Amino acid sequence: MFADEPQKGTILYVEDDANNRTLVRRVLMAEGYEIVEASSANEALAVVRNNLKPDLILMDINMPEMDGYTLTTRLKEFEHLKKVPIIAVTANVMRGDREKSLQAGCDGYIQKPIDIDLLTQQIEHFIKR
């Protein structure tokens, strides 16, 4: 992307696995998104306390310290994040896992392993909603 091209938006990606962060960052940055990464729930909370208002949050569900369900609930308590879509990104694909994500406050659900060919379309769908 060139400096004079407009950005598509800012995405906060909360993911404890460095390989997953690298893959998603590369794919989305190539499509024009700015990516802010947090490798833990506590790091994500610190980032949003500094008034970061992303256009979208990608939320890993299985993390140490605090799971993505709990973190989603906490993030939705921030006034500046109430309308920011949070998308669960998880390998939890058993019956009821999608519903559990939605009940925690997630606005959508992307299964792992991430299909990089569909990822950008999925992100654009959620940002435009």
Backbone bond lengths (Angstrom), bond angles and torsions (degrees), N, CA, C in turn:
res aa  C-N    CA-C-N  psi(-1)  N-CA   C-N-CA  omega(-1)  CA-C   N-CA-C  phi
1 M - - - 1.440 - - 1.519 108.59 -
2 F 1.314 116.38 140.37 1.449 121.41 -179.88 1.519 109.72 -94.24
3 A 1.339 116.47 156.29 1.457 121.92 -175.03 1.525 112.96 -59.72
4 D 1.330 118.73 -29.66 1.460 119.90 -177.71 1.531 113.59 -88.20
5 E 1.318 117.66 -2.44 1.463 120.62 177.11 1.525 109.40 -80.10
6 P 1.326 117.44 138.94 1.458 119.05 178.50 1.528 110.94 -70.55
7 Q 1.320 115.34 146.93 1.457 119.60 176.41 1.515 109.60 -83.02
8 K 1.315 115.58 148.79 1.456 120.50 178.97 1.517 112.02 -79.92
9 G 1.321 117.55 -21.16 1.452 120.76 -179.20 1.507 111.63 150.46
10 T 1.321 114.06 174.25 1.468 121.42 -179.57 1.525 108.75 -110.44
11 I 1.319 114.82 133.82 1.465 121.42 179.49 1.514 108.93 -121.79
12 L 1.321 116.01 127.79 1.461 121.59 170.33 1.522 106.67 -90.85
13 Y 1.334 115.92 121.18 1.464 120.65 -179.46 1.525 108.22 -112.48
14 V 1.316 116.23 112.68 1.467 123.01 -179.55 1.525 106.85 -101.73
15 E 1.324 115.91 110.37 1.474 121.65 -174.35 1.518 108.72 -157.12
16 D 1.333 117.20 128.21 1.462 120.07 -178.56 1.525 113.29 -83.89
17 D 1.316 118.45 -16.14 1.462 121.49 -179.08 1.536 110.43 -90.79
18 A 1.318 115.90 116.98 1.468 121.39 -176.22 1.524 112.37 -61.97
19 N 1.329 117.95 -36.61 1.467 120.34 179.89 1.526 111.37 -65.18
20 N 1.329 116.32 -40.83 1.465 119.42 177.73 1.528 110.70 -65.28
21 R 1.340 116.38 -41.76 1.472 119.74 178.69 1.527 111.02 -60.55
22 T 1.328 116.28 -43.16 1.463 120.44 -179.13 1.529 110.96 -62.98
23 L 1.303 117.28 -46.06 1.465 121.45 -179.17 1.533 110.74 -60.71
24 V 1.309 116.83 -52.31 1.460 120.97 -177.35 1.529 110.62 -64.56
25 R 1.323 116.50 -42.83 1.472 120.01 178.65 1.525 110.54 -57.40
26 R 1.325 117.40 -48.13 1.472 120.66 -178.04 1.530 111.56 -61.88
27 V 1.319 116.47 -44.64 1.466 120.18 -178.28 1.524 110.59 -64.70
28 L 1.329 116.94 -47.71 1.463 119.56 -175.11 1.522 113.26 -75.31
29 M 1.328 117.71 -34.03 1.463 119.57 176.43 1.531 110.25 -65.77
30 A 1.325 116.91 -37.34 1.465 120.61 177.57 1.523 111.51 -63.28
31 E 1.324 116.36 -23.62 1.467 121.27 178.72 1.529 112.63 -92.89
32 G 1.342 117.01 0.53 1.452 119.69 174.73 1.515 116.31 101.75
33 Y 1.313 118.09 10.18 1.461 121.16 178.44 1.520 111.05 -92.36
34 E 1.320 115.95 146.65 1.460 121.35 169.65 1.522 106.20 -90.08
35 I 1.322 117.05 132.16 1.456 121.58 -177.79 1.526 109.22 -114.51
36 V 1.329 115.36 126.80 1.464 122.07 171.99 1.521 104.96 -110.37
37 E 1.322 116.05 124.34 1.458 120.32 -175.28 1.518 111.51 -105.13
38 A 1.325 114.42 145.08 1.463 121.87 171.59 1.523 106.19 -134.23
39 S 1.316 116.20 127.53 1.464 120.24 -176.50 1.527 112.81 -92.18
40 S 1.328 116.49 0.21 1.469 120.27 178.44 1.522 109.14 -155.27
41 A 1.309 115.43 166.12 1.465 120.88 177.16 1.525 110.66 -62.12
42 N 1.320 116.39 -43.03 1.471 119.49 -179.57 1.520 111.71 -63.37
43 E 1.323 116.70 -38.27 1.458 120.12 177.40 1.534 110.50 -66.13
44 A 1.311 117.22 -40.34 1.466 120.98 177.57 1.526 110.83 -62.20
45 L 1.316 117.02 -43.05 1.465 120.37 178.42 1.527 110.90 -62.53
46 A 1.319 116.93 -40.45 1.464 120.42 178.53 1.530 110.93 -63.24
47 V 1.319 116.76 -40.59 1.464 121.09 -179.37 1.531 110.45 -64.20
48 V 1.319 117.47 -45.82 1.466 118.62 -176.96 1.525 112.33 -75.18
49 R 1.319 116.89 -23.62 1.472 119.08 175.28 1.529 111.14 -65.93
50 N 1.318 116.55 -22.57 1.467 121.64 175.50 1.523 110.97 -85.42
51 N 1.331 116.19 19.63 1.464 124.69 175.73 1.521 115.55 66.61
52 L 1.318 117.57 24.64 1.457 119.06 171.02 1.525 107.54 -63.28
53 K 1.322 116.83 127.59 1.465 121.31 174.50 1.518 107.76 -120.20
54 P 1.327 116.21 89.35 1.459 119.34 179.61 1.532 110.34 -72.58
55 D 1.315 115.42 165.39 1.458 120.83 174.75 1.522 111.07 -81.15
56 L 1.343 115.72 -19.59 1.458 121.76 -177.57 1.520 108.56 -161.52
57 I 1.326 116.43 149.64 1.464 121.70 174.36 1.524 108.03 -121.91
58 L 1.325 116.14 126.01 1.463 122.30 171.64 1.521 106.94 -97.07
59 M 1.326 116.79 123.48 1.461 122.26 -170.57 1.519 112.03 -119.34
60 D 1.326 116.23 112.35 1.460 120.31 170.11 1.525 107.00 -67.54
61 I 1.295 117.40 139.98 1.469 120.44 -178.30 1.526 111.87 -90.52
62 N 1.314 117.97 -41.04 1.468 121.37 -176.44 1.518 110.80 -95.05
63 M 1.338 114.62 95.40 1.465 120.44 178.76 1.523 108.66 -132.70
64 P 1.345 116.32 151.85 1.460 118.97 173.60 1.529 110.03 -70.13
65 E 1.289 119.25 171.41 1.475 126.27 179.88 1.513 111.76 73.67
66 M 1.346 114.95 -65.37 1.457 121.88 -175.83 1.521 106.86 -147.19
67 D 1.328 117.17 129.75 1.467 118.33 -179.33 1.526 110.66 -76.57
68 G 1.310 115.44 167.30 1.457 121.73 -177.26 1.517 113.75 -64.86
69 Y 1.339 117.24 -28.62 1.468 119.76 177.49 1.532 109.79 -63.41
70 T 1.319 115.56 -48.88 1.465 120.80 -179.11 1.521 110.74 -65.23
71 L 1.331 116.39 -43.25 1.459 119.88 179.90 1.532 110.87 -63.72
72 T 1.308 118.02 -39.78 1.460 120.94 177.56 1.521 110.48 -58.50
73 T 1.321 116.48 -46.72 1.461 121.12 178.76 1.522 110.57 -59.36
74 R 1.311 116.86 -42.71 1.475 120.90 179.47 1.526 111.77 -66.44
75 L 1.326 117.18 -41.94 1.458 120.32 -179.21 1.528 111.46 -64.74
76 K 1.325 117.09 -35.96 1.466 120.87 179.75 1.528 111.86 -67.36
77 E 1.338 117.70 -13.45 1.464 121.21 176.86 1.535 112.09 -78.08
78 F 1.327 117.71 -18.12 1.463 121.52 177.98 1.521 108.44 -75.79
79 E 1.303 116.45 126.36 1.465 120.78 -177.39 1.526 111.94 -56.24
80 H 1.341 117.43 -41.95 1.466 120.25 -176.51 1.529 113.38 -75.42
81 L 1.345 117.33 -4.52 1.469 120.66 179.34 1.524 113.58 -111.90
82 K 1.305 117.51 -2.62 1.474 120.77 -173.89 1.527 113.45 -54.81
83 K 1.321 117.37 -35.18 1.467 120.32 -177.30 1.525 113.21 -103.68
84 V 1.325 117.04 4.47 1.465 120.79 178.90 1.527 108.44 -80.80
85 P 1.342 117.97 124.07 1.466 118.59 179.30 1.530 111.43 -66.95
86 I 1.325 114.44 137.02 1.463 121.95 175.35 1.520 107.18 -115.99
87 I 1.325 115.21 124.58 1.450 121.35 -176.97 1.531 109.46 -112.64
88 A 1.321 116.09 121.28 1.462 120.84 176.26 1.523 108.98 -70.14
89 V 1.324 115.79 133.67 1.466 121.97 175.26 1.522 105.25 -123.05
90 T 1.332 116.30 109.41 1.455 118.20 -169.46 1.515 113.39 -153.10
91 A 1.319 113.99 155.03 1.461 121.37 172.58 1.527 110.65 -89.29
92 N 1.322 116.77 -2.33 1.470 121.05 177.50 1.527 108.22 -73.08
93 V 1.324 116.15 102.82 1.462 119.83 -176.18 1.524 112.26 -124.90
94 M 1.303 115.67 22.10 1.460 119.52 177.37 1.519 109.45 -78.68
95 R 1.309 116.27 162.19 1.465 120.92 177.66 1.530 109.28 -54.58
96 G 1.303 116.37 128.85 1.457 121.52 177.76 1.521 114.61 95.84
97 D 1.329 118.29 -14.80 1.472 119.99 -178.38 1.528 111.56 -66.90
98 R 1.318 117.11 -40.94 1.468 120.28 178.44 1.529 109.63 -62.33
99 E 1.307 116.57 -45.29 1.460 121.48 -179.55 1.523 111.31 -63.28
100 K 1.327 116.30 -38.81 1.464 120.17 178.46 1.526 110.43 -62.86
101 S 1.335 116.53 -39.53 1.472 120.55 177.02 1.525 110.76 -62.42
102 L 1.315 116.08 -44.34 1.466 120.31 -179.49 1.529 111.25 -66.68
103 Q 1.315 117.02 -38.42 1.467 120.65 178.02 1.524 111.59 -64.62
104 A 1.323 117.35 -31.62 1.469 121.24 179.54 1.526 111.51 -74.47
105 G 1.344 116.73 -12.43 1.457 119.91 179.14 1.508 114.52 117.23
106 C 1.327 117.51 -0.84 1.461 119.86 177.13 1.525 109.06 -69.19
107 D 1.317 115.15 147.57 1.458 121.44 -178.78 1.521 112.26 -98.35
108 G 1.306 116.41 -7.18 1.453 121.27 -179.75 1.509 110.70 -168.92
109 Y 1.324 115.54 -176.70 1.458 121.58 -168.69 1.524 108.48 -151.73
110 I 1.329 117.03 125.52 1.465 122.74 174.55 1.524 107.27 -122.82
111 Q 1.338 115.83 127.43 1.468 120.60 -178.99 1.517 111.85 -81.39
112 K 1.345 114.46 146.25 1.459 121.88 168.90 1.514 106.87 -96.60
113 P 1.307 120.70 149.40 1.454 123.67 -3.27 1.528 110.58 -65.85
114 I 1.311 114.76 144.31 1.456 121.74 -176.70 1.526 109.61 -70.80
115 D 1.307 115.88 130.94 1.465 121.66 174.49 1.526 106.76 -84.67
116 I 1.331 116.70 101.08 1.473 119.66 -174.49 1.525 112.26 -65.23
117 D 1.331 117.21 -21.95 1.459 119.69 177.35 1.535 111.44 -71.69
118 L 1.319 117.10 -25.63 1.468 121.46 -179.77 1.524 113.39 -101.74
119 L 1.321 117.39 -15.11 1.460 121.27 -171.85 1.523 113.00 -55.99
120 T 1.312 117.47 -48.70 1.462 120.29 -177.50 1.522 110.78 -62.10
121 Q 1.328 117.64 -41.49 1.468 120.94 177.95 1.524 110.68 -62.23
122 Q 1.329 116.41 -41.83 1.461 120.20 179.69 1.528 110.44 -63.70
123 I 1.319 116.82 -44.37 1.473 121.76 -179.62 1.521 109.72 -61.81
124 E 1.341 116.87 -47.70 1.460 120.04 -179.17 1.513 111.94 -61.84
125 H 1.313 117.10 -36.66 1.469 121.75 177.79 1.535 110.18 -60.14
126 F 1.329 116.89 -46.61 1.461 120.42 -177.00 1.526 112.46 -72.54
127 I 1.319 117.15 -35.90 1.473 119.64 179.53 1.527 110.24 -68.67
128 K 1.318 117.68 -39.13 1.464 120.75 -177.65 1.525 113.17 -74.26
129 R 1.331 117.45 -19.69 1.471 119.77 179.36 1.466 107.35 -65.25
